[in-house]
């Protein structure tokens, strides 16, 4: 949620006298390192399969190279992906806000608006008198699922195939949940919507400076970078074949149910699900369909947003919405799995 917008920033301190300049230097340094690394790898013809040709790989111990690859390089890729998304987001912020009167506009508006699953609820308070329930639900689902830096992060970490699937799956979920929820609500003659009561949320203050905003978002993703990097490091360094025997996802439907059971309760935003999925998709037999189920459920809803929706939509409508999300996510995951789509273009780190 957008709590306030200020020309000044609350991050100035005695430790960082000029945070905007420091953030700019850090982002530009990351971009320079990535350009140099990409240029070097292309000149030498180095990829994930022949990375032993890399001068760093041959100059340092294996474990130290893996720390660089799974933590430092991973963090650089995330930071650059977030920065690219922030630039696009800042462009769309210049567009005057409007109240969408159909689902397509609601999905489009929600997809470029920087808001989490909790922050979206206060916004729809002002929409309920001007538009239909299905439009509201579409906006509620789309807003936390997509934004420019989530799309760029999806592309840079998991590749083009996942990024496209993320957009298409989000569209199907948002549109489908809106239509089904309104149909069920009419069938049960549920016409009233509750009133949002302002309370504390985890939503952050808007920062205008794109470099500072990039650092702030990336800082929130650091725990997920560490988790994802640690899993990848452990799976490669400590005999992954043995460890993978205990991490089988061969039963695809059961895998989707497990990923959904994990995804719905937890709070994941800003593309953190992508960072958690990277090692699982790279080192286990987790299907793309089950991975997408996790992305959709962990981003679209969380426990705190469910509590807020209980007050705004009412208990019945919220439960109907959750049931629709579960059904549509399972359908999307099944379709992706049966389609045989792979993430062969998955980004490396």
N, C-alpha and C positions, 0 to 999 in steps of 0.2 A: 504494500500500500504506500502511496505517496503521502507522507505526513506533512512535509513542508518543503519549500524550495527557497534556497538562500544563495546570495552572491558569495557570502563568506562560508567557510567550512569549519566544522567543529573539531577538526583533526590537528590543528596547530598546537604545538606543545613546546616545552623547553628542549625536548629531545630532537624534534624535527622543526626547525624554525621556518622552513619553507617547504611544506609537504607537497604542494602542487609541482614545484620544480623537481623534487626528489622522485615523485611518482612518474613524471615525464621522463626523467633520466632512466629510471628502471624499465619502463615500457619500451623506450627506444633502444636500450641496451639488449633487451630480450629479442626485439625484432632484428637487430643487427646480428646477434648470435645465430638466430634461426636462418637468416639469409646466408650467412657465411657457411653454416653447417649444410644447408641445402645445396649450395654451390659446390662445396667440397665433395659431397656424396655423389652428385651428378657427374662431376669431372672424373672421379675415381670409379664410378659405377658400383657404389656400395649400397646394399640394401640389407633388410633384416636377415636374409639367408646367408650373406657373406660378410657380415659385420666384422669378422676377424681381420679384414683388410683395413679397417679404420685404424689410424695411427694411435688414437687414444686406447683402443682395445688392446693393441699390441704393446703399449708402453706402460700400462698399469695393471695391477692384479685384477682378476676377473670380477671379484666382488665389488671392487671400487668402480669399475666400469659400469656394473649393473646398478649401483647406487646413482651414478650420473644419469644412466639411461632411464631408470624407473622413477626417479624423484626429481632431479634437476631438469632434465630435458622434458619430462612430463609436465612439470610446473610451467616451463616456458611455453609449451604448446597450449596449455590451458589459458595462460595469461594473454597470449596473442589472440586466441579465439574469442575470449571475453572482450578484448579491446576492439576487435572488428565488429562484434555485435553492439557494443556501446556506441560506436560511431553511427551505425545504422539507426539505433534507437534514438539517439539525439536528433537525428534528422526528422524522424517521425514525430518527435515531441513538438516540433514547430507547427505541426498540423493542428488546427483548432479542434477541440474535442466536440464530439457529437453523440447523439443518442441513436444507436442503430435500430432500425425498424424492421430488419429481417435477419435471418440466421447467418447469411453469408457475410453481411456487414459486421454482425456481432463477432463472428469468428475472426475476420480480418482485423477488427479493432482490438480484440483480445490478444491476438497473436503478436502485436507490436507494442502493446502496453506493458511496461515493466512492473508486474504486480504478482504477488504470491497467492496461494490458495486461500490464505487468511485475509489478505488485503483486498481481495476482490469483493468480499461480502459488503463492506461499507459502500463501495461504488454502486452496486446494484440497488441500493436503497433508493437512489434517485432515479432509477430506471423503471421501477415496478409500476408506476402510474402511466408510463408513456409507451410501453411495449408489451408484447405477449410473454407468457411463461417460457415458451420454447426458445425465444430469443435470449431471455435472461439466463436460462440454463446453458445455452450454447456459449455465452460470454463467460459464465462461471467456470466452465470446463476449459475453454480455450486459453484464458488468460494465464494460468500457471503452467500450462503445458508447453507453450511456445513463446519465445520472444527472440529478438535477433541474436543475442549472445548464446542462447541455448542451441539455436540452429548452427551457428558457427562452431560452437564447442562440439556438437554432434559430428559435424563434418571433419574437424581437425583431429578428433580422438578416435572415432569409430568409422569414419569414411563416408563417402557419398551415399552408398546404399542405405545406411542407417539413417542419415539425415533426411533422405527422401521418404523413407518409411515412417519416420517420426512425424513428419508434416502430414502425410496422408492418413496415418493412424489417428492423429490428433483431430483431423478434420472429421473423420468418420465417427469418432467417439463424441465429439462436441455436438455435431449435427444430430446423430442418432439419439443421444441421451436427451437432447432438447425435445425432439419429436415424441419419443416414447413417454417421457415424463409428463408432457402436456396431455397426451392421449389417455394415460392412466389417471391423471388428475381429473380429467373430464368424466371418465367412466365412474369414478368414485365421488364425483361432484365436489371436488375440493377446489374452492374458488378463492379463499382468503389466504393472504400471505402475511406473515408476521412483520414486526417492525424491528429494524436493527437498533441495538442499544450499544452505544459507543463504549469501547473498553480497550484494554491494553492489547497490542499486537506486537509481533516481532518485525513488523515492517520498518524499513529504514528511511532515513532522511535522504531526500534527493540531493545529489551533488552534481553541479553543472559541469565541472571540469572533467573531461573524458578520461584523462590519465589517472586522476585521483579516484574516480568512480571504478575504473578497471582494477586498481589495486584493492579497493574495498571489497569488490565482489570476489576477486581471486583469494583474498584473505579468508573469506568465509568458506571457500572451497578447499582450503589447506588440509583440514582433517580428512576429507575424501581423497585428496591427492596422496596423503600419507597411507591411508588404508589401501587404496588401489595399488600404489607402488609397493607396499609391503607384501601384498598377496602375490603380485607378479614376481617380486624378488624371491619369495619363499618357494614358489612353484618351480622356478627355473634353477635356483641354487641348491635346493635340498631335494634332488631326485624327484622331479615332477611326476614321473610315471607311477611311483608308489603312492604319492599323495592323491593323484587323480582317481585312483581306485575307490577312494572314499568320497569322491565328489562327482558321482555319476548322475546325469540328468537324462538318462535314456528314455524314461517314461515322460513323454512330452506333456501330456495333459496334467500329470501329477506335478511336473516342474512348473507349469503355469499357475497351478493352484498354490504351490509353495511361494513362488515369487509374488503372487498377489497377496497372500497372507502376510508376507514381509512388507510389501509395498504400501498397503493401505494405512497401517498404523503409524508408520514413521513419517517424519517431516523432511522432505527432500525438495530443494528448489535450486534455481539457477543452473540446472544441468548437472547437479551432483550425481544423479543416477547414472549418467554416462561414465563418470569416473569409476564408479563401483562395478559397472558391467564390463569394463575393458579387460581386466584379468580373467574374468569368468568366461568371456567369449573367446579369449585368446588361448586359454589353457584347459578348459573343460569342454564337455559336449553339450553345454547349455545351448538350446536352440535360439534362433533369432526371434521366433514367436514368443517364447517364454521371456526373453530379455525385453521385448517390447511391452509385454504385460506388466513387467516391473516398472518400466519407465512411465507408462500411462498411469498406473494406480498410485505410484509413489509421488507423482507430481500433481495429479489432478485433485487429489483429496488427501487429508491427513486428519488426525484425531481432533486437533484444535479447530480446523475449518468445519468439521462435522458438527462440533458443538455450536459453532456460530450459525451454521445453517439450520440447526434445530430451532433456533430463536427466530431466524428470518423466514425460512420456508415452512416451518412447522415440522413436527416429528414424522408425520405420515409422508409428506412430500420428500423430506430428506431421505427416508428409508427407501422410498420408490426410486429416487435418483441414484442412491448407492447400488440398489439391485440392478438398475439399468447399466450403470458403469461396469459392474462385475460381468454381466452377460455380454455386453458389447466388447469388453476387453478380451474375454475368452474367445469370442468369435474372431476378433482381429488376430489374436495370437495363433489360433488354429489355421486361419487362412494363410498367414505368413509361413507357418511351418509346412503346410501342404504345398505351398507354391515352390518350395525348394530354394528360396532366395538366400544367398550367403553374403557375408561381409568380406568378400575377397579384397575389397578396396579399403579395408580397415586401416586407419592411420597408425603409424608406428611411433613408439616413444622409447 
